[in-house]
Amino acid sequence: MSIVVEGKGITRDYHVPGGLFGGAKTVQALKGIDFAVERGKTLAIVGESGSGKSTLARIIALIDPASGGELKIDGQPVDIARRRPDTQMRSKVQMVFQNPYGSLNPRQKVGDVLMEPLVINTKIPASERRERAEAMLVKVGLGPEHFNRYPHMFSGGQRQRIAIARALMLNPALLVLDEPVSALDLSVQAQVLNLLRDLQEEFELTYVFVSHDLSVVRYIADDVMVISKGEAVEQGTREELFADPKHPYTRQLFAATPITDVDAIRARVERRKAARQAATA
């Protein structure tokens, strides 16, 4: 398997100006993070609030610059100190955010939301842009009839499906997902997680998946990286970490977090879906 995204020694420093009672100081948000994710696999990044996991996600997604280190996407080095990567690199990696309500422009129709990345980054004609957008709506479990509707007309789960569809419009190799299901109900979480798995298999997508929810991590991840205070304190396969966490912080994190049986929720969702299909048959 080829490596889609690889980081070595990633750091991020924030310079805090001094005030009346103290001088300026530097806060290290990330302290030399190393990782690599194979094509078609999912790396979950877990940690408490303020651990640095979302900071790392935004660097991988080429949204925020790093202070140091090396990043490669599809084998190509990325100048991670730059705030604006070139168009070709930008199309290789896309991000899905936590809040499906805030991530979509309420004044744009869904079709325009989906076509916008194509307008900005490609020279594809308008008719083909629409065809691609309608096809992607179908891929995420919606339909062409939703093309001219506005975001407020959809539920939270449907909006997140739209956000995922938009992220896929440029055919990226890598999706960075920052808490993509944490704002959704449990049953809707299971539906979106199932969708992400199906899309990953169909398009051979690679995911970097940020979450504080260990149930979600256990369901979606192939490998797990645990971050505490800007440091990667433990990395390994999902099976290794859940069966025998080594680092005290990992054990503490696992002990303090209730784990919901996502597989059971998924099975319940599938039973309800089958029952609805049988009733309409």
Secondary structure, DSSP 8 states (H G I E B T S, - for coil): --EEEEEEEEEEEEEE--BTTB--EEEEEEEEEEEEEETT-EEEEE--TTSSHHHHHHHHTTSS--SEEEEEETTEEE-TT-SS--HHHHHHEEEE-S-TTTSS-TTS-HHHHHHHHHHHH----HHHHHHHHHHHHHHTT--GGGTT--GGGS-HHHHHHHHHHHHHTT--SEEEEESTTTTS-HHHHHHHHHHHHHHHHHHT-EEEEE-S-HHHHHHH-SEEEEEETTEEEEEEEHHHHHH---SHHHHHHHHHS----HHHHHHHHHHHHHHHHHHH-
